[in-house]
């Protein structure tokens, strides 16, 4: 019988959800012969003392991600402050709109001028 070396087993990434409405987060990886053993090993390795609501084991080769060089990083030169809760200061324009009952086209023209 051939002795199986641990490095011949596939790598599984272990994700845990600690609360019912929480996110799954990666807590580590391990090698196992199959998903069932990976789940059992994850319980013993990572959750012997901690509680877990849900545990996922995912074969590492099934996870696809970006490369770590700058060419693949999400970089944008555009100003995206409008996506933040503070956004742009449009309060004065909206006050004019309400006070004058301006049309949206008039507000746009007022902003341009």
C-alpha positions in Angstrom: 0.0 0.0 0.0 1.4 3.4 -1.0 1.7 6.0 1.8 -0.2 9.1 0.9 1.7 12.3 1.6 -0.4 15.2 2.8 0.8 17.4 0.0 -0.9 15.2 -2.6 -4.3 16.0 -1.2 -6.2 19.0 -2.6 -6.2 22.3 -0.7 -9.6 23.5 0.7 -10.3 27.0 1.8 -12.5 27.2 5.0 -15.1 29.9 5.4 -17.2 30.5 8.5 -20.4 32.4 9.2 -20.5 33.1 12.9 -24.1 34.6 13.1 -27.2 33.8 11.0 -27.1 37.2 9.2 -23.3 37.5 9.2 -20.9 37.2 6.2 -18.8 34.2 5.5 -15.2 34.9 6.1 -12.1 32.9 5.3 -10.4 31.5 8.4 -7.7 29.4 6.7 -7.0 26.5 4.5 -6.3 22.8 4.9 -5.5 19.7 2.9 -8.0 16.8 2.8 -8.8 13.8 0.6 -12.4 14.9 -0.1 -14.9 17.6 0.9 -16.5 15.5 3.6 -13.1 15.0 5.4 -12.3 18.7 4.8 -15.5 19.7 6.6 -14.8 17.4 9.5 -11.1 18.6 9.7 -12.3 22.2 9.6 -14.6 21.7 12.5 -11.8 20.1 14.6 -9.1 22.6 13.5 -10.9 25.9 13.5 -14.1 25.5 15.6 -13.2 23.3 18.5 -13.5 26.2 20.9 -15.4 28.8 18.8 -19.0 28.7 17.7 -20.0 28.7 14.1 -23.4 29.1 12.5 -22.3 27.8 9.1 -19.0 26.3 7.7 -18.1 26.1 4.0 -15.1 24.2 2.6 -14.3 25.1 -1.0 -11.6 23.5 -3.2 -8.9 26.1 -3.7 -8.7 25.5 -7.4 -12.4 26.5 -7.7 -11.7 30.0 -6.4 -10.8 32.5 -9.1 -9.3 35.8 -8.2 -7.3 38.7 -9.7 -3.5 38.7 -10.0 -1.6 40.7 -7.5 0.2 43.0 -9.9 -0.9 46.6 -10.5 -2.3 45.9 -14.0 -5.1 43.8 -12.5 -6.0 46.0 -9.5 -9.2 48.0 -9.6 -8.0 51.5 -10.0 -10.1 54.4 -11.1 -9.1 58.0 -11.8 -12.7 59.2 -11.7 -14.1 61.2 -8.8 -16.6 58.9 -7.1 -17.5 61.1 -4.1 -21.1 61.1 -5.4 -21.3 57.5 -4.2 -20.5 58.4 -0.6 -23.3 59.4 1.8 -22.0 63.0 1.9 -21.9 63.2 -1.9 -21.6 66.6 -3.6 -23.1 69.7 -2.0 -26.3 70.0 -4.0 -28.4 71.5 -1.2 -28.4 75.0 -2.6 -29.5 73.8 -6.0 -32.4 71.8 -4.6 -33.5 74.7 -2.5 -33.7 76.9 -5.6 -35.5 74.1 -7.4 -38.2 73.9 -4.7 -38.5 77.7 -4.3 -38.8 78.5 -8.0 -40.5 75.3 -9.1 -37.8 75.0 -11.7 -37.8 72.2 -14.2 -34.9 69.7 -14.1 -33.6 71.3 -17.3 -33.5 74.7 -15.7 -31.7 73.3 -12.7 -29.1 71.7 -15.0 -28.7 75.0 -16.9 -28.3 76.8 -13.5 -25.6 74.4 -12.5 -23.7 74.9 -15.8 -23.7 78.7 -15.4 
